[in-house]
Amino acid sequence: MGNRLTQIATRTGDDGTTGLGNNTRVSKNSGRPHAMGDVDELNYHIGLLLCEPLPQDVRELLIDVQHQLFNLGGELSIPGFTLLKDDALAQLDQQLAHYNAQLPRLQEFILPAGTRAAAQAHVCRTVARRAERAVVALQEAEDMRAAPRQYLNRLSDLLFVLSRVLNRMDGGDDVYWKSERLARQNATE
């Protein structure tokens, strides 16, 4: 990552292009800037989640995720460059198993609700899914490693699980969708 910004208002993007880390310019409407922007937005939403009261282990995990997303964004900004390491995906798998093991089985779909922190985790999850779709579209157009796509896919799963963990932080629970099937099941019990 050779060039660091020393001036923010460069006016070089006034023509509808943006500079990549390899000093090439592409349309701001092309796949790479879309993917970079969605990953960047996800990082900011995680920053908002970090403003909430969180268990220390969740806080530390999310801070590490922010660093990994910066690596992922850097990788997206430099075609052919690798910044996101394989152990980042392994860490998500490990954390996903750890937090999921603490939760009861889902009875039904849950709503993105509950505590403010849980709701923000759901926002992060949906932005992660959008970023993943943008990376998939980019990978369909260009030859790229699978790691960025896999990381975002696994991260969205982890954010869903963390939303459930955060809803239980002060004795709460999931907010279930009131489906007809669940209503009938509860009526017969």
Buried (B, 14 or more C-beta within 10 A) or exposed (E): EEEEEEEEEEEEEEEEBBBBBEEEEBEBEEBBBBBBBBBBBBBEBBEEBBEBEBEEEBBEBBEBBBEBBBBBBBBBBBBEBEBBEEEBBEBBEEBBEBBBEEEEEEEBEBEBBBBEBBBBBBBBBBBBBBBBBBBBEBBEEEEBBEBBBBBBBBBBBBBBBBBBBBBBBEEEEBBBEEEEEBEEEEEEE
